Amino acid sequence: MLLYMMGKISNVIFLTNAIVDLSLYLYFAKNLATQMKKLIFSLLVFCFMMACQSQTNLPSYGVLSLQDFKTVIKEHKDLILIDVRTPGEFANGKIDGAINIDVQSPDFIDQLNLLNKDLEYGVYCALGRRSAIAADQMKKLGLTKIYDLGGGYNAWIKEEKK
Protein backbone atom coordinates (compact mmCIF):
# COMPACT_ATOMS: atom_id res chain seq x y z
CA MET A 1 0.00 0.00 0.00
CA LEU A 2 2.86 2.33 0.77
CA LEU A 3 4.27 1.68 -2.68
CA TYR A 4 0.89 2.36 -4.19
CA MET A 5 0.67 5.72 -2.36
CA MET A 6 4.21 6.64 -3.34
CA GLY A 7 3.33 5.92 -6.97
CA LYS A 8 0.30 8.19 -6.74
CA ILE A 9 2.37 10.94 -5.11
CA SER A 10 4.96 10.55 -7.84
CA ASN A 11 2.25 10.91 -10.47
CA VAL A 12 0.88 14.03 -8.73
CA ILE A 13 4.37 15.55 -8.59
CA PHE A 14 4.89 14.72 -12.27
CA LEU A 15 1.55 16.29 -13.20
CA THR A 16 2.29 19.33 -11.05
CA ASN A 17 5.67 19.78 -12.77
CA ALA A 18 4.00 19.37 -16.16
CA ILE A 19 1.40 22.00 -15.28
CA VAL A 20 4.10 24.41 -14.05
CA ASP A 21 6.14 23.79 -17.22
CA LEU A 22 3.08 24.38 -19.39
CA SER A 23 2.24 27.57 -17.48
CA LEU A 24 5.79 28.87 -17.90
CA TYR A 25 5.77 27.96 -21.58
CA LEU A 26 2.46 29.78 -22.13
CA TYR A 27 3.69 32.80 -20.15
CA PHE A 28 6.91 33.09 -22.16
CA ALA A 29 5.15 32.34 -25.43
CA LYS A 30 2.68 35.13 -24.69
CA ASN A 31 5.53 37.53 -23.84
CA LEU A 32 7.44 36.48 -26.93
CA ALA A 33 4.39 37.14 -29.07
CA THR A 34 3.96 40.54 -27.42
CA GLN A 35 7.62 41.37 -28.00
CA MET A 36 7.38 40.29 -31.64
CA LYS A 37 4.31 42.48 -32.11
CA LYS A 38 6.18 45.44 -30.62
CA LEU A 39 9.17 44.79 -32.86
CA ILE A 40 7.04 44.52 -35.99
CA PHE A 41 5.13 47.69 -35.04
CA SER A 42 8.42 49.56 -34.45
CA LEU A 43 9.76 48.44 -37.81
CA LEU A 44 6.58 49.56 -39.56
CA VAL A 45 6.72 52.97 -37.88
CA PHE A 46 10.39 53.34 -38.85
CA CYS A 47 9.66 52.41 -42.48
CA PHE A 48 6.74 54.84 -42.59
CA MET A 49 8.88 57.66 -41.20
CA MET A 50 11.63 56.99 -43.72
CA ALA A 51 9.12 56.95 -46.58
CA CYS A 52 7.63 60.25 -45.47
CA GLN A 53 10.92 62.10 -45.29
CA SER A 54 11.56 64.74 -47.90
CA GLN A 55 13.00 63.23 -51.03
CA THR A 56 14.96 66.32 -52.03
CA ASN A 57 18.71 66.06 -51.80
CA LEU A 58 19.59 69.64 -50.98
CA PRO A 59 23.18 70.26 -50.00
CA SER A 60 24.05 70.66 -46.35
CA TYR A 61 25.56 73.78 -44.82
CA GLY A 62 29.19 74.57 -45.56
CA VAL A 63 31.26 75.20 -48.67
CA LEU A 64 29.29 74.31 -51.79
CA SER A 65 30.08 73.84 -55.44
CA LEU A 66 28.66 76.41 -57.83
CA GLN A 67 25.85 74.08 -58.94
CA ASP A 68 24.88 73.23 -55.36
CA PHE A 69 24.95 76.91 -54.41
CA LYS A 70 22.63 77.71 -57.32
CA THR A 71 20.30 74.91 -56.22
CA VAL A 72 20.18 76.33 -52.69
CA ILE A 73 19.38 79.82 -54.01
CA LYS A 74 16.60 78.39 -56.17
CA GLU A 75 15.09 76.17 -53.45
CA HIS A 76 15.48 78.47 -50.43
CA LYS A 77 13.43 81.57 -51.21
CA ASP A 78 14.21 83.11 -47.79
CA LEU A 79 17.98 82.71 -48.16
CA ILE A 80 19.88 85.95 -47.57
CA LEU A 81 22.84 86.37 -49.90
CA ILE A 82 25.80 88.24 -48.45
CA ASP A 83 28.61 89.46 -50.68
CA VAL A 84 31.61 89.98 -48.38
CA ARG A 85 33.78 91.73 -50.98
CA THR A 86 34.63 95.42 -50.88
CA PRO A 87 31.99 97.97 -51.92
CA GLY A 88 34.01 98.66 -55.09
CA GLU A 89 33.98 94.97 -56.07
CA PHE A 90 30.29 94.78 -55.21
CA ALA A 91 29.53 97.81 -57.44
CA ASN A 92 31.25 96.07 -60.39
CA GLY A 93 28.90 93.10 -60.22
CA LYS A 94 27.01 90.90 -57.79
CA ILE A 95 24.65 87.96 -57.60
CA ASP A 96 21.06 89.21 -57.87
CA GLY A 97 19.53 89.92 -54.47
CA ALA A 98 22.84 90.03 -52.57
CA ILE A 99 23.62 92.57 -49.89
CA ASN A 100 27.14 93.82 -49.26
CA ILE A 101 28.81 93.38 -45.88
CA ASP A 102 32.54 93.91 -46.39
CA VAL A 103 34.53 91.38 -44.36
CA GLN A 104 37.44 93.83 -44.23
CA SER A 105 35.29 96.64 -42.84
CA PRO A 106 35.99 97.73 -39.23
CA ASP A 107 32.31 97.30 -38.38
CA PHE A 108 31.94 93.85 -39.98
CA ILE A 109 31.24 92.10 -36.65
CA ASP A 110 28.73 94.80 -35.67
CA GLN A 111 26.87 94.25 -38.94
CA LEU A 112 26.86 90.48 -38.40
CA ASN A 113 25.41 90.96 -34.92
CA LEU A 114 22.35 92.54 -36.55
CA LEU A 115 21.58 89.34 -38.49
CA ASN A 116 18.84 86.94 -37.39
CA LYS A 117 20.35 83.68 -36.09
CA ASP A 118 17.34 81.67 -37.28
CA LEU A 119 17.72 82.54 -40.97
CA GLU A 120 19.83 80.89 -43.66
CA TYR A 121 22.66 82.76 -45.34
CA GLY A 122 24.62 82.32 -48.52
CA VAL A 123 28.02 84.02 -48.47
CA TYR A 124 30.51 84.62 -51.23
CA CYS A 125 33.54 86.72 -52.13
CA ALA A 126 35.72 86.76 -55.25
CA LEU A 127 37.47 83.39 -54.83
CA GLY A 128 36.31 81.87 -51.55
CA ARG A 129 38.98 82.88 -49.05
CA ARG A 130 37.20 85.92 -47.58
CA SER A 131 33.84 84.16 -47.53
CA ALA A 132 35.45 81.33 -45.52
CA ILE A 133 36.68 83.91 -43.01
CA ALA A 134 33.24 85.54 -42.94
CA ALA A 135 31.48 82.18 -42.46
CA ASP A 136 33.82 81.35 -39.59
CA GLN A 137 33.06 84.70 -37.90
CA MET A 138 29.34 84.14 -38.44
CA LYS A 139 29.53 80.72 -36.78
CA LYS A 140 31.35 82.21 -33.80
CA LEU A 141 28.44 84.65 -33.40
CA GLY A 142 25.86 81.85 -33.43
CA LEU A 143 24.82 82.00 -37.09
CA THR A 144 24.96 78.34 -38.09
CA LYS A 145 22.88 78.08 -41.27
CA ILE A 146 25.55 79.19 -43.73
CA TYR A 147 26.21 78.18 -47.33
CA ASP A 148 29.57 79.32 -48.70
CA LEU A 149 30.11 79.54 -52.47
CA GLY A 150 33.30 77.63 -53.26
CA GLY A 151 35.17 79.43 -56.03
CA GLY A 152 33.35 82.66 -55.24
CA TYR A 153 31.89 85.24 -57.57
CA ASN A 154 34.58 84.54 -60.15
CA ALA A 155 33.23 80.99 -60.58
CA TRP A 156 29.71 82.43 -60.83
CA ILE A 157 30.71 84.87 -63.60
CA LYS A 158 32.71 82.24 -65.45
CA GLU A 159 29.64 79.97 -65.49
CA GLU A 160 27.36 82.82 -66.58
CA LYS A 161 29.61 83.60 -69.58
CA LYS A 162 29.32 80.04 -70.93
Beta strands, then each sheet from edge to edge (+ up, - down):
strand 1: 62-64
strand 2: 80-83
strand 3: 99-100
strand 4: 121-124
strand 5: 146-149
sheet 1: 1+ 5+ 4+ 2+ 3+
end
